[in-house]
Amino acid sequence: MEHTSKIVLNPEALAFNLAFLHREMGPDVVISAVVKGNAYGHGIEAYVPMAEKLGVRHFSVFSTGEAARVKAVTEDEKTEIMIMGDIAPGELRLVIQAGFSFFVFDMDRLRQSIELAGELQIPAKLHIELETGMNRTGFNMQVVSKEVIPYLLAHPSNFELSGLCTHFAGAESIANYLRIEQQQRKFIRARRLFLSAGLPPERTHTCCSAAAIRLPKMRFDMVRIGILQYGYWPSPEIKIEYLRKNKLVNFNLHRVITWKSRLMAIKKVAMGEFIGYGTNYQASEDMLIGIVPVGYSNGYSRMLSNSGRVLIQGVRTTVLGNINMNSFAISLQQVPEAKVGDEVILIGAADDLEISVASFGELSNQLNYELLTRLPMDIPRHFAVGSE
């Protein structure tokens, strides 16, 4: 049965973005593709195989459930999967057995990992996360020196130090630079403790997308790239800084996602009549409108009521009235020849016009990240070369 909308991913766009990232990061820096949040709404099952075909061999997820989904669709045995967050009670054994690497940020998880690895006789692949100022997860300096390092040194055969890492608290905001500078200094000091103790990590990674662009010295040998790979700058500030630094007038990444629906119905509305629930929109003239079978239950925010834009037959037109749970109305005043079944582009391009995620987000007061990750998992996702 056909869904009311579909998401199409463009491998050519992703290839462009990855090529840009490889040029910027250099040949010695591994790019870990962050696919948490259902691959930022793009769909793990569609996105990961596409990225793997384009050479990506390291994926970062938040939870064990996401790790299992990535594992189920990868083909190369050398592809690595790293869990950055939640491991539910009782799942740590399975994580170690599966060969996933994972963040360790408290002594309970560290002890359990070492003990289970001893029982299983499989080294646990640990990424020791350092608290440098995010105040979310991670070991502080005192715990590192007094507890973490001694414990690791006492159990050398039960783990692989796959990584040493931290997370910057808002690198996409240039005004936040002092806090980010303090985090850099703390991380470098803590890293020295591991090196001087004879515990060199296989990889050192601190950078998300924004930090990877802004802080070259903090790239070390791996970066965790989320929003950039999908074709979006972490913030307008980061793009402007990049353009100035490289003396460019403009440079655009390529949007990987296109979100499409269709016209479900067409009708005429007389001047003075209200459209949809309540009195949010009153027709100022006789109007032709179309109904699109997508609503806030499908990830199309109610905040786009009376302000959203869509493309139909190469024309940009307006959302009329309130977004409903499963549908919304659009003006067909400029598209009188429209017919039921016509394609409606919610995010994407037609000819020279585009509904970008940024413009979509500005109208609904949502971040790129928020809007994308709110796209429901049941919307079909697939990739096709050259799709838009």
C-alpha positions in Angstrom: 0.0 0.0 0.0 1.3 3.5 -0.9 2.1 5.9 1.9 0.8 9.5 1.7 4.4 10.8 1.2 7.9 9.5 0.4 11.5 10.5 1.0 14.0 10.1 -1.8 17.8 10.3 -1.1 20.3 11.4 -3.7 23.6 9.5 -3.7 25.2 12.1 -6.1 24.5 14.8 -3.5 26.0 12.7 -0.7 29.0 11.9 -2.9 29.6 15.7 -3.3 29.3 16.4 0.4 31.7 13.5 1.3 34.2 14.7 -1.3 34.1 18.2 0.3 34.6 16.7 3.8 37.5 14.5 2.7 39.2 17.6 1.1 38.7 19.6 4.2 39.7 17.0 6.7 42.6 15.6 4.8 43.6 12.0 4.1 44.6 11.0 7.6 41.3 11.8 9.3 38.6 9.2 9.5 35.1 10.5 8.9 32.6 8.8 11.2 29.1 9.3 9.7 26.7 10.2 12.5 23.4 8.4 11.8 21.6 8.8 15.2 18.1 10.1 15.1 17.2 7.7 12.2 20.1 9.2 10.2 18.8 12.7 10.9 15.5 11.7 9.5 16.9 10.3 6.3 16.3 6.7 7.4 19.1 4.4 8.6 18.0 1.5 6.4 18.2 3.7 3.2 21.0 6.0 4.2 23.6 3.6 5.6 23.9 1.3 2.5 24.1 4.4 0.3 26.9 5.9 2.4 28.7 2.5 2.6 28.6 2.3 -1.2 30.3 5.7 -1.3 33.2 4.5 1.0 32.0 5.3 4.5 33.3 2.7 6.9 32.6 4.2 10.3 29.1 5.0 11.7 28.2 6.7 15.0 24.9 6.0 16.7 23.3 6.9 20.0 21.9 3.6 21.2 22.1 -0.1 20.9 18.9 -0.2 18.9 20.4 2.1 16.3 23.6 0.1 16.3 21.6 -3.1 15.5 19.8 -1.4 12.7 23.1 -0.2 11.1 24.6 -3.6 11.5 21.7 -5.2 9.7 22.2 -3.2 6.6 26.0 -3.0 6.3 27.8 -5.3 3.9 31.5 -4.8 4.6 32.7 -6.7 7.7 35.3 -3.9 8.3 32.6 -1.3 8.7 32.8 0.0 12.3 29.8 1.0 14.5 30.3 3.2 17.5 27.6 3.7 20.2 27.9 7.2 21.7 25.1 7.0 24.3 22.6 4.6 25.7 23.2 1.0 26.4 20.1 -0.4 28.1 20.5 -2.6 31.2 21.5 -6.1 30.2 22.6 -5.2 26.7 26.3 -4.5 27.4 27.2 -8.2 26.9 25.6 -8.2 23.4 27.4 -5.0 22.5 30.8 -6.5 23.3 29.9 -9.8 21.5 28.8 -7.8 18.5 32.1 -6.0 18.3 30.6 -2.6 18.6 32.8 0.1 20.1 31.1 2.3 22.7 31.5 5.4 24.9 32.3 4.9 28.5 31.6 7.9 30.7 31.2 6.5 34.3 32.9 4.0 36.5 29.9 1.6 36.6 29.9 1.2 32.8 33.7 0.9 32.9 33.7 -1.8 35.5 30.9 -3.8 33.9 32.6 -3.6 30.5 35.9 -4.9 31.9 34.3 -7.7 33.9 32.1 -8.9 31.0 35.0 -8.7 28.6 36.9 -11.0 31.0 34.1 -13.5 31.1 33.6 -13.5 27.3 37.3 -13.4 26.6 36.6 -10.6 24.1 38.2 -7.2 24.6 35.7 -4.5 25.1 36.2 -1.7 22.5 36.1 1.4 24.7 35.9 5.1 23.9 36.7 7.0 27.1 34.6 10.2 27.1 36.1 13.1 29.0 34.0 15.8 30.6 35.5 19.1 29.4 32.6 21.5 30.0 29.5 20.1 28.3 28.3 18.8 31.6 26.3 15.9 30.2 28.4 12.8 30.2 32.1 12.1 30.7 34.9 11.6 33.3 36.3 14.7 34.9 40.1 15.1 35.3 40.2 14.0 38.9 38.4 10.7 38.2 40.5 10.1 35.2 43.8 10.3 37.1 42.6 8.6 40.3 40.3 5.9 39.1 40.0 5.4 35.3 43.7 5.1 34.4 44.6 2.9 37.3 41.6 0.6 36.6 42.6 0.3 32.9 46.2 -0.4 33.7 45.1 -3.2 36.1 43.1 -5.0 33.3 45.2 -4.6 30.2 43.9 -7.7 28.4 40.2 -6.9 28.8 39.9 -3.9 26.6 41.0 -2.0 23.5 41.3 1.7 23.9 39.4 2.4 20.7 39.1 6.1 21.4 39.5 9.1 23.6 36.8 11.7 23.1 34.8 14.7 24.2 31.9 16.8 22.9 32.0 20.5 22.4 29.1 22.5 23.9 27.9 24.6 21.0 30.8 24.9 18.5 28.3 26.2 15.9 28.1 29.5 17.9 31.1 31.7 17.4 29.9 33.8 20.5 30.6 30.6 22.5 34.3 30.6 21.7 35.6 31.1 25.2 33.8 28.0 26.5 35.0 26.0 23.5 38.6 27.2 24.1 38.4 26.1 27.7 37.1 22.7 26.6 40.0 22.3 24.1 42.6 23.0 26.8 41.0 20.6 29.3 40.8 17.8 26.7 44.5 18.2 25.7 45.6 18.1 29.3 43.5 14.9 30.0 44.8 13.3 26.8 48.4 13.8 28.0 47.6 11.8 31.1 46.6 8.8 29.0 49.7 9.1 26.8 52.0 9.4 29.7 50.4 6.4 31.4 51.1 4.3 28.3 47.5 4.3 27.1 47.5 5.7 23.6 44.0 5.6 22.1 43.5 4.1 18.7 41.7 7.2 17.7 41.2 10.6 19.3 38.0 12.4 18.3 36.4 15.6 19.6 34.8 17.3 16.6 31.2 17.4 15.5 30.4 19.1 12.1 30.8 22.7 13.4 34.0 21.9 15.3 35.5 20.0 12.3 35.1 23.1 10.2 36.2 25.6 12.8 38.9 23.8 14.8 41.4 22.1 12.5 43.8 21.3 15.3 41.1 19.4 17.2 40.4 17.0 14.3 43.1 14.6 15.5 42.5 11.3 13.5 38.7 11.1 13.5 35.8 13.5 13.3 32.1 12.8 13.9 30.2 14.3 11.1 26.4 14.7 11.3 24.6 17.6 9.7 27.3 18.4 7.1 27.1 15.1 5.3 23.4 15.6 4.7 24.0 18.9 3.0 23.5 21.5 5.7 25.7 23.9 7.5 25.5 23.6 11.3 24.6 27.3 11.5 24.7 30.4 9.2 27.7 31.6 11.3 29.7 28.6 10.4 29.0 29.0 6.7 29.9 32.7 6.7 33.1 32.0 8.6 34.0 29.3 6.1 33.4 31.6 3.1 35.4 34.4 4.6 38.3 32.1 5.5 38.4 30.6 2.0 37.6 33.9 0.2 34.5 32.5 -1.5 31.5 34.4 -2.5 29.3 31.4 -1.9 29.5 27.6 -1.6 26.6 25.3 -1.1 26.6 21.7 0.1 24.1 19.5 -1.7 20.8 18.5 0.0 20.5 14.7 0.1 16.8 14.6 1.0 13.7 15.3 -1.1 10.2 14.9 0.6 7.3 14.5 -1.8 3.5 14.0 -1.5 0.7 14.5 -4.0 -2.7 16.2 -4.4 -5.4 14.2 -2.7 -8.4 16.5 -3.7 -9.2 19.7 -5.4 -12.1 22.0 -4.7 -13.5 25.5 -5.1 -14.0 27.8 -2.2 -16.3 30.9 -2.4 -15.1 34.3 -1.3 -15.8 34.9 2.3 -15.7 31.2 3.3 -13.2 29.9 5.9 -10.8 27.1 5.0 -10.2 24.3 7.4 -10.6 24.3 11.2 -11.6 27.5 12.9 -11.3 31.0 11.3 -7.5 31.0 10.7 -7.9 31.6 6.9 -10.8 33.4 5.1 -10.9 33.4 1.3 -10.6 37.0 0.1 -11.7 35.9 -3.4 -13.2 32.8 -5.1 -10.4 30.3 -4.8 -9.2 26.9 -6.1 -7.5 24.9 -3.4 -5.8 21.5 -3.1 -5.6 19.1 -0.2 -2.3 17.3 0.5 -2.5 14.1 2.6 0.3 15.1 5.1 -0.1 16.7 8.5 1.5 17.2 11.8 1.3 13.5 12.5 3.6 13.0 9.4 6.2 15.6 10.6 4.7 18.6 8.9 4.7 21.1 11.7 1.5 22.8 12.8 3.5 26.0 13.0 3.5 26.0 9.2 -0.2 26.9 9.3 -0.9 29.8 6.9 2.9 30.2 6.3 4.3 26.9 4.7 5.3 26.7 1.1 5.2 23.8 -1.4 6.1 23.3 -5.0 3.6 21.9 -7.5 4.1 21.9 -11.3 7.1 24.1 -10.9 5.2 26.8 -9.0 5.7 27.8 -5.4 2.4 28.1 -3.6 1.1 28.7 -0.1 -0.4 26.7 2.8 -3.9 27.9 3.6 -5.3 27.7 7.1 -4.3 25.3 9.9 -2.2 22.2 9.4 -4.4 19.2 10.4 -3.3 15.9 11.8 -3.3 14.2 8.4 -3.7 16.9 5.8 -3.4 20.6 4.8 -4.7 22.9 2.1 -2.7 24.8 -0.5 -3.6 27.5 -2.9 -4.0 26.5 -6.6 -4.7 30.0 -7.8 -1.5 30.0 -9.9 -1.9 26.3 -10.9 -5.5 26.1 -12.3 -4.6 23.1 -14.4 -3.6 21.0 -11.4 -5.2 17.6 -11.0 -5.5 15.0 -8.3 -2.4 12.9 -8.1 0.0 15.7 -9.1 3.3 15.6 -7.2 3.7 18.1 -4.3 7.2 18.8 -3.1 7.5 19.6 0.6 11.3 19.7 0.7 13.2 19.7 -2.5 13.6 21.5 -5.9 11.7 21.9 -9.1 13.4 23.8 -12.0 14.9 26.9 -10.3 12.7 26.9 -7.2 13.5 25.1 -4.0 11.9 24.5 -0.6 15.0 24.1 1.5 15.1 22.6 4.9 16.5 25.9 6.2 13.5 27.9 4.8 11.1 25.2 6.0 12.7 25.4 9.4 12.7 29.2 9.6 8.9 29.3 8.9 8.2 26.7 11.6 10.8 28.0 14.1 12.6 24.6 14.1 16.3 23.8 13.8 17.4 21.8 10.7 18.2 19.0 13.1 14.8 19.1 14.8 12.8 19.2 11.6 14.6 16.4 10.0 14.7 14.0 12.9 10.9 14.5 13.5 10.1 13.0 10.1 8.3 9.8 11.1 10.0 6.5 10.6 7.1 5.0 8.7 7.6 7.3 5.7 9.1 5.2 2.9 12.7 6.1 2.2 14.8 5.0 -0.7 17.6 6.3 -2.9 17.9 6.8 -6.6 20.7 8.3 -8.6 19.9 11.8 -9.7 16.7 12.0 -7.8 15.4 15.4 -6.7 
